[in-house]
Amino acid sequence: MRSTGLADSNGTSSHDVLRDEILADAQRQAQRLIRKAEREAAALVDKAVAECEQQCQEKLAAARAAADRHRALTLATVPVQIGRMRASRAERELESLRENVRGQLAARKRFDYRESLLALAAEAVARMEGDAFVLQLAAGDLKAHGPALAAAVAARAGRPDVTVTLDTQPATIGGGVIVRDPPSRQVWNNSFEARLDRLWPILRNQIAEHLGLQTIAQPAGGPS
């Protein structure tokens, strides 16, 4: 077959030269595209790594901040818990002491019982209104202390003009005295139980202060 292309002195046709040039140019463009793609891919990878590192740092900082807040809150509750434990222990100690005092009052030990009855009755008569009063005693005290007590109360109270009589019906108390007017409009309960309950809030604070205990103050009640 006859060739239609022109050949140079080396026997290479112009078509072959053009083809080689086109192929070389295509290869160069392909290399440029590959290098560009590699650069863009590397840039994307670097950006992704940087963003990932930034997010990790932000999450780590947030986690550390949350841990610091939790630790601060935990540490802040420690003194409160210690205070509550101390207060609870102090209350148990004071309540035990209160029961001890209650038992000694009931047993009428370590004090002059008759003098205590007279002082309790006189206190009520001195502070109540009226000119006639009735004493109520526990069953065991009516015969042993009743008549002498009724006769001595007015003078001890500094009110010799008032009349003090004795209720022959025993009061349901363990010790002490209840003073009332004849119509029972006024009643002053100075039994040991009631008086200890009224005075305990003040006594407990005084005892706690003396012992160096931290307690919560309770309101003091008045006579009933």
SULPE-V619878 format. One record per backbone hydrogen bond with DSSP energy under -1.0 kcal/mol. NH is the residue of the N-H (numbers start at 1). CO is the residue of the C=O. E is the energy in kcal/mol with one decimal. If there is no record, write none. Layout:
nh->[NH;NH]
co->[CO;CO]
e->[E;E]
This chain:
nh->[8;11;14;17;18;19;20;21;22;23;24;25;26;27;28;29;30;31;32;33;34;35;36;37;38;39;40;41;42;43;44;45;46;47;48;49;50;51;52;53;54;55;56;57;58;59;60;61;62;63;64;65;66;67;68;69;70;71;72;73;74;75;76;77;81;82;83;84;85;86;87;88;89;90;91;92;93;94;95;96;97;98;99;100;101;102;103;104;105;106;107;109;116;117;118;119;120;121;122;123;124;125;126;127;128;133;134;135;136;141;142;145;146;149;150;151;152;153;156;157;158;159;162;163;165;167;171;173;177;178;179;180;181;184;188;190;190;192;195;196;197;198;199;200;203;204;205;206;207;208;209;210;211;213]
co->[12;8;6;13;14;15;16;17;18;19;20;21;22;23;24;25;26;27;28;29;30;31;32;33;34;35;36;37;38;39;40;41;42;43;44;45;46;47;48;49;50;51;52;53;54;55;56;57;58;59;60;61;62;63;64;65;66;67;68;69;70;71;72;73;77;78;79;80;81;82;83;84;85;86;87;88;89;90;91;92;93;94;95;96;97;98;99;100;101;102;103;104;112;113;114;115;116;117;118;119;120;121;122;123;124;163;180;165;178;138;138;141;141;145;146;147;148;149;152;153;155;154;159;131;133;135;137;171;190;136;188;134;186;181;179;177;188;175;191;192;193;194;195;196;199;200;201;202;203;204;205;206;207;208]
e->[-2.2;-1.7;-1.7;-1.6;-2.3;-2.4;-2.4;-2.3;-2.5;-2.7;-2.6;-2.7;-2.5;-2.4;-2.4;-2.6;-2.5;-2.3;-2.5;-2.7;-2.5;-2.8;-2.7;-2.9;-2.6;-2.5;-2.8;-2.8;-2.6;-2.6;-2.6;-2.6;-2.8;-2.7;-2.8;-2.8;-2.6;-2.9;-2.6;-2.7;-2.6;-2.8;-2.7;-2.6;-2.7;-2.9;-2.6;-2.7;-2.7;-2.7;-2.6;-2.6;-2.6;-2.5;-2.6;-2.5;-2.6;-2.7;-2.6;-2.6;-2.6;-2.8;-2.1;-1.4;-2.8;-2.7;-2.7;-2.5;-2.5;-2.6;-2.7;-2.7;-2.3;-2.8;-2.6;-2.0;-2.3;-2.7;-2.7;-2.2;-2.1;-2.4;-2.3;-1.9;-2.5;-2.6;-2.3;-2.1;-2.5;-2.4;-2.1;-2.0;-2.0;-2.5;-2.3;-2.3;-2.6;-2.5;-2.5;-2.1;-1.7;-2.4;-2.5;-1.0;-1.2;-2.7;-3.3;-2.6;-2.7;-1.5;-1.1;-2.6;-1.3;-2.3;-2.5;-1.7;-1.2;-1.5;-2.0;-2.5;-1.1;-2.6;-1.7;-2.6;-2.6;-2.9;-3.3;-2.0;-1.1;-2.3;-2.5;-2.1;-1.6;-2.1;-3.8;-1.7;-1.1;-2.2;-2.8;-2.4;-2.1;-2.3;-2.6;-1.8;-2.7;-3.6;-1.3;-2.1;-3.0;-2.9;-2.5;-2.2;-2.3;-3.1]
